[in-house]
Amino acid sequence: MIRVFKHYVPTSLLVLGVLEFVLLIVAADLAWTVRSLQIGSVPSTFKVRLPELLTFAIVLYLTMLAVGFYHTDCYSSLKRSASRLLVSLIVSEMLMAMIFFLYPVIATWRSVLLIASLIVFFGILLLRGIFRQLGGWHRFRRRVLVMGAGQAAEKLLALAKTRNAGFKVAQFVQMSPSETRISHAMTREDIGSLAEMTSKQSIDEVVLAMDERRGSLPVASLLEVKMAGVQVTDLPSFLEKETGRVDIDSLNPSWMIFSDGFNSARQIEVVIKRAFDIVASSLLLILTCPVLLVTGLLIKLTSVGPIFYKQQRVGQSEIPFDVLKFRSMRTDAEKDGTPQFAQHGDPRVTSVGRFIRAARIDEIPQIFNVLRGDMSFVGPRPERPYFVSQLTQQIPYFAERHIVKPGITGWAQINYPYGASFEDSRAKLEYDLYYVKNYSLFLDMLILLQTVRVVLWQDGVR
């Protein structure tokens, strides 16, 4: 894992991403050269063409990120990679047409774009095929020594067996007689010198996963390993970087206090984020005005009741506010007065409501909440006071998600399918805590881009 602006990125994915970005520039340059030779012209120098080449590469690369081309489900399927790459090329062509219209100085011939797109399509698929054959996904896996053989260590064993795990467990070490979950673990007495063992087995990282640390932590040996250049990590930090979430079961207050993060954003980031929210929400209201009018008309014609639906939610610092949405349910959806989670195939949803939920159109009026400052575009989804009071009592650290402003989209929304249960709320909280801990403008932009994937492929719609 490599940390980029406080966000953890798998090494294999970062290497592949860099190679593919270079390939985009090479493809655009080759297309220019081919087209120039076809018409009998002398190709301009690479330096002269650089603005056009970078425009092509950056727009296409961001589009690939947005449609989910770098999502984990594309790693193992060339068919899925091909379909999403094709969507990326089509969408980026339209975006570049608009950019070239507004800034003709960097315009590129349509024939060059076509040739470059063909080179990119076959070139990237070939590159991914070669990357897979050479074991690219597994080549960058770190060798890990796990200190522990109990319940915590068992969680690491299960994680190591997943398809996209970024590490491989070289050895488990039983640190106390009560740790019996890992049958093939070495005993502490069998280790000898921990520094020599890590050197002989080419260990990249030592993970502390003891069920009980008091009296069983080999401080001197760990310090020696650390001085030898081997990373030593506690379980919560290791799970955080490997899964993109903060594991509640292994969490404790001292880790939250002493680990980096959980200090909200720097003032300059808060100002930039608020400025972005105001500008973006104003532009979106103008652009989506026709959608707002048509949706409002359809709701009014097909069901009895108001067009918009106001509902109290809990915001930053646990201050309540009214969230605004298009009404997608019948007016008697909660006739008994008891709040309910939305369910799969919920009979309370109207025919128009089902469509606007699938297309995320029902969320558009929340732009007014962003403009007012109740919400941001990115942040944990705001919950109703009724659920917050229950979940705060049942799930530890649930109140910490209110450190930041709630958002229309968030880290949990792009990583976890729509959930409507206590277990789902607990799982989503782990992603929300990761966002709160590692907040940055870079992570916000990444979430906004990947929200396009959620909308396009209907991830988590209910």
C-alpha positions in Angstrom: 0.0 0.0 0.0 1.2 3.5 -0.8 -0.4 6.5 0.9 -1.4 9.3 -1.4 -2.7 12.5 0.4 -3.7 10.4 3.4 -5.5 7.8 1.3 -4.2 4.3 0.9 -3.8 3.0 -2.7 -2.8 -0.6 -3.6 0.8 -0.6 -5.0 -0.2 -2.9 -7.9 -3.1 -0.5 -8.8 -0.9 2.5 -8.6 1.8 0.9 -10.9 -0.9 -0.2 -13.4 -2.4 3.3 -13.3 0.9 5.0 -14.1 1.6 2.6 -16.9 -1.8 3.1 -18.4 -1.6 6.9 -18.2 1.8 6.8 -20.0 0.1 4.6 -22.6 -2.6 7.2 -23.1 0.0 9.9 -23.9 1.9 7.5 -26.2 -1.3 6.5 -28.0 -2.3 10.2 -28.6 1.2 11.0 -29.9 1.3 8.0 -32.2 -2.1 8.9 -33.6 -0.9 12.4 -34.4 2.2 11.0 -36.1 0.1 8.4 -38.2 -2.5 11.0 -39.3 0.2 13.5 -40.2 2.0 11.0 -42.4 -1.3 10.0 -44.0 -1.9 13.5 -45.3 1.8 14.0 -46.2 2.5 16.5 -43.5 5.6 16.7 -41.3 4.5 15.9 -37.7 5.1 18.7 -35.2 7.5 18.1 -32.3 6.3 16.3 -29.1 6.7 19.5 -27.1 4.4 21.4 -29.4 1.8 18.7 -29.2 2.0 18.3 -25.4 -1.0 20.4 -24.5 -3.3 18.4 -26.8 -1.7 15.1 -25.7 -2.2 15.9 -22.0 -5.8 17.0 -22.5 -6.6 13.7 -24.2 -4.8 11.7 -21.5 -6.2 13.5 -18.5 -9.8 13.7 -19.7 -9.8 10.0 -20.6 -8.0 8.9 -17.4 -10.5 10.8 -15.2 -13.4 9.3 -17.1 -11.9 5.8 -16.6 -11.8 6.5 -12.9 -15.3 7.8 -12.9 -16.9 4.8 -14.7 -15.2 2.3 -12.4 -12.4 1.1 -14.7 -10.1 0.9 -11.6 -12.6 -0.7 -9.4 -11.7 -4.1 -8.0 -14.3 -6.0 -10.1 -12.4 -5.0 -13.2 -9.1 -6.6 -12.1 -10.0 -10.2 -12.9 -12.4 -9.7 -15.8 -11.1 -8.5 -19.2 -14.7 -8.6 -20.5 -15.8 -6.1 -17.8 -12.6 -4.1 -18.4 -13.4 -3.9 -22.1 -17.0 -2.8 -21.6 -16.1 -0.1 -19.1 -13.2 1.1 -21.2 -15.5 1.4 -24.2 -17.9 3.5 -22.1 -14.9 5.7 -21.0 -13.9 6.3 -24.6 -17.4 7.3 -25.7 -18.0 9.6 -22.7 -14.5 11.2 -22.9 -15.0 11.9 -26.7 -18.1 13.9 -25.8 -16.3 15.7 -23.0 -13.4 16.6 -25.2 -15.7 17.9 -27.9 -17.1 20.4 -25.4 -13.6 21.3 -24.2 -12.3 21.8 -27.7 -15.3 24.0 -28.5 -14.6 26.2 -25.5 -10.8 26.2 -26.0 -10.1 25.7 -29.7 -6.4 26.4 -29.1 -6.0 22.8 -27.8 -8.4 21.2 -30.2 -7.5 17.9 -31.8 -8.6 16.5 -35.1 -11.5 14.0 -34.9 -9.5 11.5 -37.0 -6.6 11.7 -34.5 -9.0 11.1 -31.6 -10.5 8.1 -33.4 -7.0 6.5 -34.1 -5.9 7.3 -30.5 -9.0 5.7 -29.1 -8.5 2.5 -31.1 -4.9 2.3 -29.9 -5.9 2.9 -26.3 -8.7 0.3 -26.4 -6.5 -2.6 -27.7 -3.3 -1.3 -26.0 -4.8 -1.2 -22.5 -6.5 -4.5 -22.8 -3.2 -6.0 -24.0 -1.4 -4.4 -21.1 -3.9 -5.7 -18.5 -3.6 -9.2 -20.0 0.2 -9.1 -19.8 0.0 -7.7 -16.3 -2.3 -10.6 -15.2 -0.1 -13.2 -16.9 3.0 -11.8 -15.1 1.2 -12.0 -11.8 1.0 -8.2 -11.5 -1.8 -8.3 -8.9 0.1 -10.6 -6.6 3.7 -9.5 -7.4 3.4 -6.5 -5.1 1.9 -8.4 -2.1 3.8 -7.7 1.1 5.1 -10.6 3.2 3.7 -10.2 6.7 4.5 -11.8 10.0 1.5 -11.9 12.4 2.2 -11.7 16.1 -0.8 -13.6 17.4 -2.8 -16.7 16.8 -6.2 -15.9 18.3 -9.4 -14.3 17.2 -7.7 -11.1 15.9 -5.1 -13.2 13.9 -8.0 -15.3 12.4 -9.5 -12.1 11.0 -6.2 -11.4 9.2 -6.1 -15.0 7.8 -9.6 -14.6 6.3 -8.6 -11.2 4.8 -5.4 -12.7 3.3 -7.5 -15.3 1.5 -9.5 -12.7 -0.4 -8.8 -12.2 -4.1 -7.5 -8.7 -3.9 -5.5 -8.9 -0.7 -2.4 -6.8 -0.8 -0.4 -9.0 1.6 0.5 -12.6 2.2 1.0 -14.0 5.7 4.4 -15.7 5.9 4.0 -16.9 9.5 1.7 -16.7 12.6 3.3 -16.6 16.0 1.3 -17.8 19.1 2.0 -15.2 21.8 0.0 -16.9 24.6 -1.3 -20.4 25.4 -4.9 -19.1 25.1 -4.4 -18.2 21.4 -5.5 -21.4 19.6 -7.4 -20.2 16.5 -4.4 -20.7 14.1 -3.4 -24.4 14.4 -0.2 -24.0 12.3 1.2 -21.0 14.2 4.7 -21.1 15.6 5.1 -20.7 19.4 6.9 -17.7 20.8 9.7 -19.9 22.1 10.4 -21.2 18.5 11.2 -17.8 17.1 14.6 -17.3 18.6 15.7 -13.9 17.3 12.8 -12.0 15.8 15.1 -9.8 13.8 16.9 -12.8 12.3 13.6 -14.5 11.4 12.3 -11.4 9.6 15.5 -11.2 7.7 15.6 -14.8 6.7 12.0 -14.9 5.6 12.1 -11.5 3.8 9.4 -10.1 6.0 8.1 -6.6 4.9 5.9 -6.0 7.9 5.2 -7.2 11.4 1.5 -7.0 12.5 0.6 -7.0 16.2 -2.6 -9.0 16.4 -2.6 -10.4 20.0 -6.0 -10.8 21.7 -4.3 -9.5 24.9 -1.2 -7.3 24.7 -0.5 -6.8 28.4 2.5 -8.9 29.4 2.9 -10.4 26.0 4.4 -7.6 23.9 8.1 -8.3 23.1 9.1 -4.6 23.1 12.9 -5.1 22.8 12.5 -7.5 19.9 10.1 -5.2 18.1 12.3 -2.2 18.5 15.2 -4.2 17.0 13.0 -5.2 14.0 11.9 -1.6 13.6 15.5 -0.4 13.6 16.3 -3.0 10.9 13.9 -1.3 8.6 10.9 -3.6 8.9 7.6 -1.9 9.4 5.7 -2.7 12.7 2.0 -2.1 12.6 -0.9 -2.6 15.1 -4.0 -4.4 14.0 -6.4 -1.4 13.6 -3.9 0.5 11.4 -3.2 -2.6 9.3 -6.9 -3.3 8.7 -7.5 0.4 7.9 -5.0 0.5 5.0 -5.9 -2.9 3.7 -9.7 -2.5 3.7 -10.3 1.2 3.3 -12.3 1.2 6.6 -11.8 1.5 10.3 -12.5 -1.9 11.9 -14.7 -1.2 15.0 -14.0 -4.5 16.6 -10.3 -3.8 16.9 -10.7 -0.1 17.7 -9.9 1.5 21.1 -10.0 5.1 22.2 -6.2 5.3 22.6 -5.7 4.4 19.0 -8.1 7.1 17.9 -6.2 9.6 20.1 -2.7 8.8 19.1 -3.1 7.8 15.4 -2.9 10.5 12.7 -6.2 11.9 11.6 -9.5 12.4 13.3 -8.6 16.1 13.5 -11.1 17.3 10.9 -9.7 19.4 8.1 -7.3 22.2 8.0 -9.0 25.6 7.8 -7.8 26.2 4.3 -9.4 22.9 3.2 -12.7 23.8 4.9 -12.8 27.1 3.0 -11.9 25.4 -0.3 -14.5 22.7 0.3 -17.2 25.3 1.1 -16.3 27.4 -1.9 -16.5 24.3 -4.1 -19.9 23.4 -2.7 -21.4 26.8 -3.4 -20.0 27.1 -7.0 -20.9 23.5 -7.9 -24.4 23.5 -6.3 -25.2 26.8 -8.1 -24.1 25.4 -11.5 -25.9 22.1 -10.9 -29.1 23.8 -10.1 -29.0 25.6 -13.4 -28.0 22.5 -15.4 -30.6 20.2 -13.7 -33.5 22.7 -13.9 -35.2 20.8 -16.8 -34.8 17.5 -14.8 -36.3 19.2 -11.7 -39.3 20.5 -13.6 -40.1 17.2 -15.5 -39.6 15.1 -12.3 -41.9 17.4 -10.3 -44.6 17.2 -13.0 -44.4 13.4 -13.2 -44.7 13.0 -9.4 -47.7 15.4 -9.3 -49.5 13.5 -12.2 -48.9 10.0 -10.9 -49.5 10.1 -7.2 -51.4 12.1 -4.6 -49.3 14.4 -2.3 -46.5 17.0 -2.4 -43.7 17.0 -5.0 -40.9 17.4 -2.4 -40.4 15.5 0.9 -38.8 17.1 3.9 -37.3 14.9 6.6 -35.3 15.8 9.7 -31.8 14.5 9.7 -28.8 14.9 12.1 -26.0 17.0 10.7 -22.6 18.2 11.8 -22.1 18.4 15.5 -25.4 16.6 15.8 -27.4 19.7 14.9 -30.7 18.6 13.2 -31.8 20.0 9.8 -34.5 19.3 7.2 -33.2 17.4 4.1 -35.1 18.0 0.9 -35.8 15.2 -1.6 -38.3 14.4 -4.4 -41.1 12.3 -2.9 -40.6 8.7 -4.0 -43.0 7.0 -1.6 -46.7 7.1 -0.9 -47.8 9.8 1.6 -48.8 7.0 4.1 -45.4 5.3 4.0 -45.1 5.7 7.8 -48.7 6.0 8.8 -48.1 4.4 12.2 -45.5 7.1 12.9 -42.6 4.7 13.4 -39.5 5.4 11.1 -38.5 2.5 8.9 -35.5 1.6 6.8 -36.2 1.3 3.1 -36.3 -2.4 2.1 -35.5 -4.2 -1.1 -38.6 -4.0 -3.5 -40.3 -1.7 -0.9 -44.0 -1.6 -1.7 -44.3 1.9 -0.4 -42.3 3.3 -3.4 -44.3 4.7 -6.2 -43.8 3.8 -9.9 -42.1 7.1 -10.6 -40.3 6.9 -7.3 -38.7 3.6 -8.3 -37.2 5.2 -11.4 -36.0 8.4 -9.8 -34.4 6.3 -7.0 -32.6 4.1 -9.5 -31.3 7.1 -11.4 -30.5 9.0 -8.1 -32.8 11.9 -9.3 -34.6 11.9 -5.9 -31.3 13.2 -4.4 -31.0 16.3 -6.7 -33.1 18.6 -4.4 -30.4 18.1 -1.7 -28.3 20.6 -3.7 -30.4 23.2 -1.9 -29.2 21.8 1.4 -25.6 22.0 0.1 -26.1 25.6 -1.0 -27.5 26.5 2.5 -24.6 24.8 4.2 -26.5 22.0 6.0 -24.7 19.5 3.9 -21.7 19.1 1.6 -21.4 17.1 -1.7 -19.2 14.6 0.1 -19.6 13.2 3.6 -21.3 10.6 5.6 -25.0 10.2 4.7 -27.2 12.0 7.3 -29.4 9.7 9.4 -32.8 10.4 11.0 -32.7 11.4 14.8 -34.7 8.2 15.6 -32.1 6.0 14.1 -29.2 8.0 15.4 -30.4 7.7 19.0 -30.7 3.9 18.6 -27.4 3.4 16.7 -25.4 5.6 19.0 -26.4 3.3 21.9 -25.8 0.0 20.0 -22.7 0.8 17.9 -19.5 2.2 19.5 -18.1 5.4 18.0 -21.3 6.1 15.9 -21.4 9.7 17.1 -17.9 10.4 15.7 -19.3 10.4 12.1 -20.9 13.8 13.0 -17.5 15.5 13.2 -17.9 16.5 9.6 -20.8 17.7 7.5 -23.0 15.0 6.0 -23.0 14.6 2.3 -25.0 13.6 -0.7 -22.4 11.0 -1.5 -19.7 9.5 0.6 -17.0 6.8 1.0 -19.5 4.4 2.4 -21.9 4.9 -0.5 -19.3 4.0 -3.2 -17.9 1.1 -1.3 -20.9 -0.6 0.4 -24.2 -1.6 -1.2 -27.4 0.1 0.0 -28.1 -1.2 3.5 -31.2 -1.1 5.7 -30.3 -3.0 8.9 -28.2 -2.7 12.1 -25.4 -4.8 10.5 -25.4 -2.5 7.4 -25.3 0.6 9.6 -22.3 -0.8 11.5 -20.5 -1.7 8.2 -21.1 1.7 6.7 -19.9 3.4 9.9 -16.5 1.7 9.4 -16.2 3.4 6.0 -17.5 6.7 7.4 -14.8 6.6 10.1 -12.1 6.0 7.5 -13.4 9.1 5.7 -13.5 11.2 8.9 -10.0 10.0 9.8 -8.3 10.5 6.4 -10.3 13.4 5.0 -8.6 15.4 2.3 -9.7 17.3 -0.8 -8.1 14.5 -2.9 -10.3 11.9 -1.2 -13.4 14.2 -1.9 -12.5 14.4 -5.6 -12.0 10.6 -5.7 -15.4 10.0 -4.2 -17.1 12.4 -6.5 -15.6 10.7 -9.5 -16.5 7.2 -8.3 -20.1 8.3 -7.6 -20.5 8.3 -11.4 -19.8 4.5 -11.3 -22.5 4.0 -8.7 -25.0 5.9 -10.8 -24.1 4.3 -14.1 -24.0 0.7 -12.9 -26.8 1.0 -10.3 -24.6 -0.1 -7.4 -26.6 -0.3 -4.2 -29.9 1.1 -5.6 -32.9 0.4 -3.5 
